């Protein structure tokens, strides 16, 4: 994918993907899944200016499918995710999974020389991903208008709390705030209680996946209609709101405000969590035929044949009665017994998995969703596999998460910067190159 170089660096475009990964630790040789076919995004160049979750997760998805992702980090400390949650040898385990298949260049974006470096890199990339507050890139001279003036094919993904326009655009926003404004938090939990969070940063992850969709659509548009790029504006709250099903249509027509409903799904029955002798299972018996099979499996032919329960509306009207009948049956069985009996009857059911359940589940292993890869520091680790599964050109786990600034020098050389300029950037602290120790 050929683009002209940025006007801020009078050197020819280099091959950013050639030797710039020299220090990367390959994962394929460490027992991770590998494939001979080139992944579908091989050759796509991505500059990631994001930090924490939304922008970096978007970039990781692209990297898993072959994109060459250059992650720009602050020289002091880097991405805060490096120090989040559970640490091993001083480094975040989460970071290892979130930042696989990427390169790291440490550049101080607060300095004009650092901004010039990023302009050069952006001029040689297809996609730029950022998740700063709106206006921050413009303050650094890295807004889309400036970058696209010399690189009209550039695609820029901008993830923020509230979007690049509107009365709330300047407010700070994390994923959890987007979950609240998007309507999800209100529905999470038990009726009449304080809403609970999902347990993961679902707002950030949804924004990341919407960003991936936007990038792929913009790439397609650029390919078939003249080579111009565009801005993709993704708001955290909108990414959550887009998943809220009939919430607003129902309110607009009937005035109904959907309320939290615990482990059940309002308006659909029966579907709930039920207690067994040794744990909980979920049962989804809400299809008409499935409901009949479920009732027969639990020995309630009377309910299976009751005409008042033949459709969902009738079952919703008697949901407490149905839940009581199912709960009476599940309490007489272990989780495994109940699952086996219901699977035999073709009733959707399953245990509620925790991390240990997932780690030892044979289906996860059979689908390559648990991949054993050592970390950069060589301690054993199981990472999530790649989703979705492409049969012809699947994604690949290629190399481990980088040290802070591990690829700074090689990336700048490949971009065409002279050795003297690179040396000066490092000497002044604008660029950082990792040493031999983990950073």
C-alpha positions as CSV (number, residue, x, y, z in Angstrom):
1,X,0.0,0.0,0.0
2,X,1.9,3.0,-1.3
3,X,1.7,6.5,0.1
4,X,3.8,9.6,-0.2
5,X,5.9,10.4,2.8
6,X,5.1,13.2,5.2
7,X,6.3,16.7,4.3
8,X,7.9,17.0,7.7
9,X,10.6,14.4,6.9
10,X,12.5,14.9,3.6
11,X,13.5,11.3,3.3
12,X,12.1,8.5,1.1
13,X,9.6,6.1,2.6
14,X,11.4,3.2,4.2
15,X,10.1,-0.4,4.7
16,X,8.7,-0.1,8.2
17,X,8.1,-3.8,8.4
18,X,11.5,-5.0,7.3
19,X,14.1,-5.2,10.2
20,X,12.1,-3.2,12.7
21,X,10.9,-6.3,14.5
22,X,14.5,-7.6,15.0
23,X,14.1,-7.7,18.8
24,X,10.6,-9.2,18.8
25,X,10.2,-12.6,20.5
26,X,8.5,-15.0,18.1
27,X,5.5,-16.9,19.6
28,X,5.2,-19.5,16.9
29,X,8.4,-21.2,18.0
30,X,7.1,-21.3,21.5
31,X,4.2,-23.6,20.9
32,X,1.6,-21.1,19.7
33,X,-0.6,-21.8,16.8
34,X,0.9,-20.9,13.4
35,X,-0.2,-21.1,9.8
36,X,1.6,-21.0,6.5
37,X,-1.0,-18.8,4.7
38,X,-0.5,-15.0,5.0
39,X,-3.1,-13.5,7.3
40,X,-5.7,-11.2,5.6
41,X,-4.3,-7.9,6.8
42,X,-0.6,-8.6,6.0
43,X,0.9,-5.4,4.5
44,X,-1.5,-3.1,6.4
45,X,0.4,-0.5,8.4
46,X,-1.2,0.8,11.6
47,X,0.1,3.6,13.9
48,X,-1.5,3.2,17.4
49,X,-1.5,6.3,19.6
50,X,-4.0,4.8,22.0
51,X,-3.5,3.6,25.6
52,X,-5.3,1.3,28.0
53,X,-8.1,-0.6,26.3
54,X,-10.3,0.8,23.5
55,X,-7.6,1.9,21.0
56,X,-5.1,-0.8,21.9
57,X,-7.6,-3.6,21.7
58,X,-8.7,-2.4,18.3
59,X,-5.1,-2.4,17.2
60,X,-4.5,-5.9,18.6
61,X,-7.4,-7.4,16.6
62,X,-5.8,-5.9,13.5
63,X,-2.4,-7.2,14.5
64,X,-3.7,-10.7,15.1
65,X,-4.8,-10.7,11.5
66,X,-1.5,-9.6,10.2
67,X,-1.4,-5.8,10.3
68,X,2.0,-4.3,11.1
69,X,1.1,-2.3,14.3
70,X,3.5,0.4,15.6
71,X,2.5,1.3,19.1
72,X,3.5,4.8,20.2
73,X,4.1,5.2,24.0
74,X,5.3,7.9,26.3
75,X,9.0,7.4,27.1
76,X,8.3,7.6,30.9
77,X,6.2,4.7,31.9
78,X,4.6,3.9,28.6
79,X,1.0,2.7,28.4
80,X,-0.5,2.6,31.9
81,X,-1.8,-0.9,31.1
82,X,1.8,-2.1,31.6
83,X,1.1,-1.8,35.3
84,X,-2.6,-2.7,35.6
85,X,-4.1,-5.6,37.5
86,X,-2.1,-8.7,38.2
87,X,1.7,-8.3,37.8
88,X,4.4,-10.9,37.2
89,X,8.0,-9.9,37.4
90,X,6.8,-6.3,37.6
91,X,4.8,-6.4,34.4
92,X,1.1,-6.7,33.8
93,X,-0.1,-10.1,32.6
94,X,-2.9,-8.3,30.9
95,X,-0.4,-6.3,28.9
96,X,1.2,-9.4,27.6
97,X,-2.1,-10.5,25.9
98,X,-3.3,-7.0,24.9
99,X,-0.1,-6.0,23.2
100,X,1.0,-9.2,21.4
101,X,1.9,-8.9,17.7
102,X,2.8,-5.2,18.2
103,X,6.0,-3.1,18.1
104,X,6.7,-0.3,20.6
105,X,8.3,3.0,19.9
106,X,8.6,5.5,22.8
107,X,8.1,9.1,21.7
108,X,7.3,12.2,23.8
109,X,4.3,13.7,22.0
110,X,4.4,16.8,24.2
111,X,7.6,17.9,22.4
112,X,7.6,19.4,18.8
113,X,10.4,17.0,17.7
114,X,8.3,14.1,19.0
115,X,5.3,15.3,17.1
116,X,7.4,15.6,13.9
117,X,8.5,12.0,14.4
118,X,4.9,10.8,14.6
119,X,3.9,12.9,11.5
120,X,6.6,11.1,9.6
121,X,5.4,7.7,10.8
122,X,1.8,8.6,10.1
123,X,2.7,9.6,6.5
124,X,3.9,6.0,6.0
125,X,0.9,4.2,7.5
126,X,-2.5,3.3,6.2
127,X,-4.4,3.7,9.5
128,X,-3.9,5.8,12.7
129,X,-5.7,4.8,15.9
130,X,-6.1,7.2,18.8
131,X,-8.3,7.4,21.9
132,X,-7.4,10.7,23.4
133,X,-9.9,13.3,24.4
134,X,-11.2,15.2,21.3
135,X,-8.9,18.1,20.3
136,X,-5.7,16.6,21.8
137,X,-4.2,15.6,18.5
138,X,-5.0,19.0,17.1
139,X,-3.0,20.6,19.9
140,X,-0.1,18.5,19.0
141,X,-0.4,19.3,15.3
142,X,-1.5,15.8,14.5
143,X,-5.1,16.3,13.6
144,X,-6.6,14.7,10.6
145,X,-6.7,17.9,8.5
146,X,-2.9,18.4,8.9
147,X,-2.0,14.7,8.4
148,X,-4.3,14.1,5.4
149,X,-3.0,17.3,3.6
150,X,0.2,15.4,2.7
151,X,-1.3,11.9,3.0
152,X,-4.9,11.9,1.7
153,X,-5.2,8.1,1.9
154,X,-4.8,8.1,5.7
155,X,-7.6,6.5,7.7
156,X,-7.9,7.8,11.3
157,X,-9.9,6.0,14.0
158,X,-10.9,8.3,16.8
159,X,-12.3,6.7,19.9
160,X,-13.6,8.9,22.7
161,X,-16.2,9.0,25.5
162,X,-18.8,11.0,23.6
163,X,-17.6,11.4,20.1
164,X,-15.9,14.2,18.2
165,X,-19.1,16.4,18.1
166,X,-22.0,17.2,20.4
167,X,-22.4,19.1,23.7
168,X,-20.6,16.4,25.7
169,X,-17.5,16.0,23.4
170,X,-15.1,17.7,25.8
171,X,-16.0,15.6,28.8
172,X,-13.6,12.9,29.9
173,X,-15.0,9.5,29.5
174,X,-14.0,5.9,30.3
175,X,-15.7,2.8,29.2
176,X,-17.6,2.4,32.5
177,X,-19.2,5.9,31.9
178,X,-20.1,4.8,28.4
179,X,-21.8,1.7,29.8
180,X,-23.9,3.9,32.1
181,X,-24.9,6.5,29.4
182,X,-25.4,3.8,26.8
183,X,-28.1,2.1,29.0
184,X,-26.3,-1.1,29.9
185,X,-25.5,-0.3,33.6
186,X,-29.2,0.5,34.4
187,X,-30.2,-3.0,33.3
188,X,-27.4,-4.8,35.1
189,X,-28.3,-6.3,38.5
190,X,-31.3,-7.1,40.6
191,X,-34.5,-5.0,40.6
192,X,-34.4,-2.2,43.1
193,X,-30.7,-2.6,43.8
194,X,-27.7,-0.5,42.9
195,X,-26.7,-1.5,39.3
196,X,-23.6,-3.7,39.0
197,X,-20.9,-3.6,36.4
198,X,-20.4,-6.5,34.0
199,X,-17.0,-7.4,35.5
200,X,-14.9,-6.5,32.4
201,X,-14.5,-3.2,30.5
202,X,-17.2,-4.1,28.0
203,X,-17.7,-0.5,26.9
204,X,-14.1,-0.2,25.8
205,X,-14.1,-3.5,24.1
206,X,-17.3,-2.8,22.2
207,X,-15.8,0.5,21.0
208,X,-12.7,-1.3,19.9
209,X,-14.7,-3.8,17.8
210,X,-16.8,-1.0,16.3
211,X,-13.5,0.7,15.4
212,X,-12.3,-2.5,13.7
213,X,-15.5,-2.5,11.6
214,X,-15.1,1.1,10.7
215,X,-11.5,0.6,9.6
216,X,-12.3,-2.3,7.4
217,X,-15.2,-0.4,5.8
218,X,-13.0,2.7,5.3
219,X,-10.3,0.5,3.7
220,X,-12.8,-0.9,1.3
221,X,-14.1,2.5,0.5
222,X,-10.6,3.7,-0.2
223,X,-9.8,0.7,-2.4
224,X,-12.9,1.0,-4.7
225,X,-13.5,4.8,-4.8
226,X,-10.3,6.6,-5.5
227,X,-7.9,6.1,-2.6
228,X,-9.0,8.7,-0.2
229,X,-9.1,8.1,3.6
230,X,-11.5,9.4,6.2
231,X,-12.1,9.8,9.9
232,X,-14.0,7.1,11.8
233,X,-15.7,8.6,14.9
234,X,-16.5,6.0,17.6
235,X,-18.0,7.0,20.9
236,X,-17.9,4.7,23.9
237,X,-21.5,5.3,24.8
238,X,-22.7,4.8,21.3
239,X,-20.9,1.5,21.0
240,X,-22.8,0.3,24.1
241,X,-26.1,1.8,23.0
242,X,-25.8,0.0,19.6
243,X,-26.1,-3.3,21.5
244,X,-29.3,-2.3,23.5
245,X,-31.7,-4.1,21.2
246,X,-35.3,-2.9,21.5
247,X,-34.7,-0.5,24.4
248,X,-35.5,2.8,22.6
249,X,-38.0,1.5,20.0
250,X,-40.2,0.0,22.7
251,X,-40.0,3.2,24.8
252,X,-40.8,5.4,21.8
253,X,-43.9,3.4,20.9
254,X,-45.2,2.4,24.4
255,X,-43.4,4.5,26.9
256,X,-42.0,1.3,28.5
257,X,-38.8,1.8,30.4
258,X,-37.0,-1.6,30.6
259,X,-36.0,-2.4,34.1
260,X,-33.2,-4.6,35.5
261,X,-34.3,-8.3,35.9
262,X,-31.5,-10.1,37.6
263,X,-30.5,-13.3,35.8
264,X,-33.6,-13.5,33.7
265,X,-34.4,-11.9,30.3
266,X,-37.6,-9.8,30.5
267,X,-40.2,-10.6,28.0
268,X,-38.7,-14.0,27.0
269,X,-39.5,-17.2,28.9
270,X,-38.2,-19.4,30.2
271,X,-34.5,-18.4,30.3
272,X,-32.7,-18.1,33.6
273,X,-30.0,-19.4,35.9
274,X,-31.0,-22.3,38.1
275,X,-29.4,-23.9,41.1
276,X,-28.3,-27.6,40.9
277,X,-27.0,-29.8,43.7
278,X,-23.4,-28.5,43.2
279,X,-23.7,-25.3,41.3
280,X,-25.6,-23.2,38.7
281,X,-26.6,-23.7,35.1
282,X,-28.3,-21.6,32.5
283,X,-31.2,-22.9,30.6
284,X,-32.7,-21.2,27.5
285,X,-36.0,-22.9,26.8
286,X,-37.7,-19.9,25.2
287,X,-38.4,-21.3,21.7
288,X,-41.8,-23.0,21.3
289,X,-40.4,-26.3,20.3
290,X,-37.5,-26.1,22.7
291,X,-39.9,-25.3,25.6
292,X,-41.9,-28.5,24.9
293,X,-38.7,-30.6,24.9
294,X,-37.6,-28.9,28.1
295,X,-40.8,-29.6,29.9
296,X,-40.8,-33.3,28.8
297,X,-37.1,-33.6,29.9
298,X,-38.0,-32.5,33.4
299,X,-41.1,-34.7,33.6
300,X,-43.7,-32.0,33.1
301,X,-45.7,-33.2,30.1
302,X,-48.6,-31.3,31.5
303,X,-46.8,-28.0,31.0
304,X,-45.5,-29.1,27.5
305,X,-49.1,-29.7,26.4
306,X,-50.7,-26.7,28.1
307,X,-52.2,-24.5,25.2
308,X,-51.8,-21.5,27.4
309,X,-48.0,-22.0,27.3
310,X,-47.8,-22.7,23.5
311,X,-46.2,-19.3,22.7
312,X,-43.8,-16.9,24.3
313,X,-46.5,-14.4,25.3
314,X,-48.3,-17.1,27.3
315,X,-45.1,-18.3,28.9
316,X,-44.1,-14.8,29.9
317,X,-47.5,-14.4,31.7
318,X,-46.6,-17.5,33.8
319,X,-42.9,-17.1,34.1
320,X,-42.8,-17.6,37.9
321,X,-44.6,-20.9,37.6
322,X,-42.2,-22.1,34.9
323,X,-39.1,-21.0,36.8
324,X,-40.4,-22.8,39.9
325,X,-40.9,-26.0,38.0
326,X,-37.5,-26.0,36.4
327,X,-35.8,-25.0,39.6
328,X,-37.5,-28.0,41.4
329,X,-36.0,-30.3,38.8
330,X,-32.5,-28.9,38.7
331,X,-32.1,-29.1,42.5
332,X,-32.4,-32.9,42.1
333,X,-29.4,-33.1,39.8
334,X,-25.8,-32.2,39.7
335,X,-24.7,-29.7,37.1
336,X,-23.2,-32.4,34.9
337,X,-26.3,-34.6,35.1
338,X,-28.6,-31.8,34.3
339,X,-26.5,-30.7,31.3
340,X,-26.3,-34.2,29.9
341,X,-30.1,-34.8,30.2
342,X,-30.9,-31.4,28.6
343,X,-28.4,-31.8,25.8
344,X,-29.9,-35.2,25.0
345,X,-33.2,-33.4,24.7
346,X,-31.7,-30.7,22.5
347,X,-32.3,-28.0,25.0
348,X,-29.7,-25.2,25.1
349,X,-28.0,-25.3,28.5
350,X,-24.6,-24.8,30.0
351,X,-22.6,-24.3,33.2
352,X,-21.6,-20.8,34.3
353,X,-17.8,-20.8,33.6
354,X,-15.1,-19.1,35.7
355,X,-11.5,-18.9,34.7
356,X,-10.6,-22.3,35.9
357,X,-13.6,-23.9,34.1
358,X,-12.4,-22.2,30.9
359,X,-8.8,-23.3,31.3
360,X,-9.6,-27.0,31.5
361,X,-12.5,-27.1,29.0
362,X,-11.8,-29.4,26.0
363,X,-13.9,-27.5,23.6
364,X,-11.8,-24.3,24.2
365,X,-8.7,-26.4,23.4
366,X,-10.2,-28.0,20.4
367,X,-11.0,-24.6,18.9
368,X,-7.6,-23.1,19.6
369,X,-9.1,-20.6,22.0
370,X,-6.5,-21.4,24.7
371,X,-3.0,-21.0,23.3
372,X,0.0,-21.8,25.5
373,X,2.7,-19.2,24.8
374,X,5.6,-18.1,27.1
375,X,5.7,-14.5,28.0
376,X,8.7,-12.3,27.0
377,X,10.1,-13.1,30.4
378,X,9.8,-16.9,29.6
379,X,7.2,-17.7,32.2
380,X,4.4,-20.0,30.9
381,X,1.2,-18.3,29.9
382,X,-2.1,-19.2,28.2
383,X,-3.5,-16.5,26.0
384,X,-6.9,-16.2,24.3
385,X,-7.0,-17.5,20.8
386,X,-7.9,-15.4,17.8
387,X,-11.5,-14.6,16.8
388,X,-13.1,-15.0,14.3
389,X,-11.8,-18.2,12.6
390,X,-11.0,-17.6,9.0
391,X,-10.5,-21.0,7.3
392,X,-8.3,-19.8,4.4
393,X,-6.3,-16.9,6.0
394,X,-6.6,-17.2,9.7
395,X,-4.9,-14.9,12.2
396,X,-1.6,-15.7,13.8
397,X,0.1,-15.2,17.1
398,X,3.5,-14.0,15.8
399,X,5.5,-12.4,18.6
400,X,5.3,-11.4,22.2
401,X,4.3,-8.0,23.7
402,X,7.2,-5.5,23.3
403,X,9.3,-3.8,25.9
404,X,8.8,-0.1,26.2
405,X,10.6,1.5,23.2
406,X,12.0,-1.9,22.1
407,X,11.6,-1.0,18.4
408,X,12.3,2.7,18.5
409,X,15.6,2.8,16.7
410,X,14.8,0.2,14.1
411,X,11.4,1.8,13.3
412,X,12.9,5.2,12.9
413,X,15.7,3.9,10.7
414,X,13.1,2.1,8.5
415,X,11.2,5.4,8.3
416,X,14.2,7.1,6.9
417,X,15.5,9.1,9.8
418,X,19.3,9.5,9.8
419,X,21.4,7.9,12.6
420,X,22.5,11.3,13.7
421,X,18.9,12.5,14.2
422,X,17.9,9.3,16.0
423,X,20.9,9.7,18.3
424,X,19.9,13.3,19.1
425,X,16.3,12.3,19.8
426,X,17.4,9.7,22.2
427,X,20.0,12.0,23.9
428,X,17.3,14.7,24.5
429,X,14.8,12.1,25.9
430,X,12.3,12.7,23.1
431,X,12.7,9.0,22.0
432,X,13.5,6.1,24.2
433,X,15.1,2.8,23.2
434,X,14.7,-0.2,25.5
435,X,17.7,-1.6,27.1
436,X,18.3,-5.3,27.5
437,X,16.1,-5.5,30.6
438,X,12.3,-5.6,30.7
439,X,10.8,-2.1,30.8
